[in-house]
Amino acid sequence: MAFFGFIPSENLFNNIQTSIAKKNSKDVLYPLRDEIALQVNEEIIDAILTHVVQHFPQSEKKETAEKLAHFVKSSVAVLLKQLLSKASNDVVKQSIAFSEKSLFKDPQGQLRMGESLDPRLVTNLKHYYAQIHAGEKINIQAFAENYKVFAETTVNHYMHDFNHTLDLGMIKRKASDIGCAAVIKAVHIAIDKIFPHLTKDELKVLASHHDRLFFQ
């Protein structure tokens, strides 16, 4: 199985475990669901973008990536706060099941949060990382296209698919779809703007961080 997975913070992991343990209890669960959703938004962007970009030298690329991270975090947080509302435990159980399915163990037994991916995508990314580590020249356009696929898959998983567990009405479903499309478009534009201009050193930083996030 191929997947992307970041190591959740202790607080996020504990919240997910608590929600799983309490899913059949009579405790009101939607506040915990809401907290988990907002935490995941923060931590997944940090894992993919923020923790990588902070090691880039100061440049327009770094500023673009930092703005992208801020845009995605804030856009998703605003959307989530519009969509999340009081819900019965029967509805919340759908979100808990989603979080439970998003947990994976890597080959070292480390529990991670992420998503299943097309094995071909992970194979391609791992190939590019190996080339970068070896100091070889890569097809940067093809590399960027793979990242677009990954970004779109991730947005669809954590926004579109997760939002469908919220039992939304028609208006909120429409808002969710518009929000997903806006984030995907912004990420694609940023990839086109950043990737062609990455230096060898910046590519090595990217490869070193992301090589530890993809598994097959």
Secondary structure in CASP SS format (residue, H / E / C, confidence):
PFRMAT SS
TARGET T0000
AUTHOR 0000-0000-0000
METHOD secondary structure of the structure
MODEL  1
M C 1.00
A C 1.00
F E 1.00
F E 1.00
G E 1.00
F E 1.00
I C 1.00
P C 1.00
S C 1.00
E H 1.00
N H 1.00
L H 1.00
F H 1.00
N H 1.00
N H 1.00
I H 1.00
Q H 1.00
T H 1.00
S H 1.00
I H 1.00
A H 1.00
K C 1.00
K C 1.00
N C 1.00
S C 1.00
K C 1.00
D C 1.00
V C 1.00
L C 1.00
Y H 1.00
P H 1.00
L H 1.00
R H 1.00
D H 1.00
E H 1.00
I H 1.00
A H 1.00
L H 1.00
Q H 1.00
V H 1.00
N H 1.00
E H 1.00
E H 1.00
I H 1.00
I H 1.00
D H 1.00
A H 1.00
I H 1.00
L H 1.00
T H 1.00
H H 1.00
V H 1.00
V H 1.00
Q C 1.00
H C 1.00
F C 1.00
P C 1.00
Q C 1.00
S C 1.00
E H 1.00
K H 1.00
K H 1.00
E H 1.00
T H 1.00
A H 1.00
E H 1.00
K H 1.00
L H 1.00
A H 1.00
H H 1.00
F H 1.00
V H 1.00
K H 1.00
S H 1.00
S H 1.00
V H 1.00
A H 1.00
V H 1.00
L H 1.00
L H 1.00
K H 1.00
Q H 1.00
L H 1.00
L C 1.00
S C 1.00
K C 1.00
A C 1.00
S C 1.00
N H 1.00
D H 1.00
V H 1.00
V H 1.00
K H 1.00
Q H 1.00
S H 1.00
I H 1.00
A H 1.00
F H 1.00
S H 1.00
E H 1.00
K H 1.00
S C 1.00
L E 1.00
F E 1.00
K E 1.00
D C 1.00
P C 1.00
Q C 1.00
G C 1.00
Q C 1.00
L E 1.00
R E 1.00
M E 1.00
G E 1.00
E E 1.00
S E 1.00
L C 1.00
D C 1.00
P H 1.00
R H 1.00
L H 1.00
V H 1.00
T H 1.00
N H 1.00
L H 1.00
K H 1.00
H H 1.00
Y H 1.00
Y H 1.00
A H 1.00
Q H 1.00
I H 1.00
H H 1.00
A C 1.00
G C 1.00
E C 1.00
K C 1.00
I C 1.00
N C 1.00
I H 1.00
Q H 1.00
A H 1.00
F H 1.00
A H 1.00
E H 1.00
N H 1.00
Y H 1.00
K H 1.00
V H 1.00
F H 1.00
A H 1.00
E H 1.00
T H 1.00
T H 1.00
V H 1.00
N H 1.00
H H 1.00
Y H 1.00
M H 1.00
H H 1.00
D H 1.00
F H 1.00
N H 1.00
H H 1.00
T H 1.00
L H 1.00
D C 1.00
L C 1.00
G C 1.00
M H 1.00
I H 1.00
K H 1.00
R H 1.00
K H 1.00
A H 1.00
S H 1.00
D H 1.00
I H 1.00
G H 1.00
C H 1.00
A H 1.00
A H 1.00
V H 1.00
I H 1.00
K H 1.00
A H 1.00
V H 1.00
H H 1.00
I H 1.00
A H 1.00
I H 1.00
D H 1.00
K H 1.00
I H 1.00
F H 1.00
P H 1.00
H H 1.00
L C 1.00
T C 1.00
K H 1.00
D H 1.00
E H 1.00
L H 1.00
K H 1.00
V H 1.00
L H 1.00
A H 1.00
S H 1.00
H H 1.00
H H 1.00
D C 1.00
R C 1.00
L C 1.00
F E 1.00
F E 1.00
Q C 1.00
END
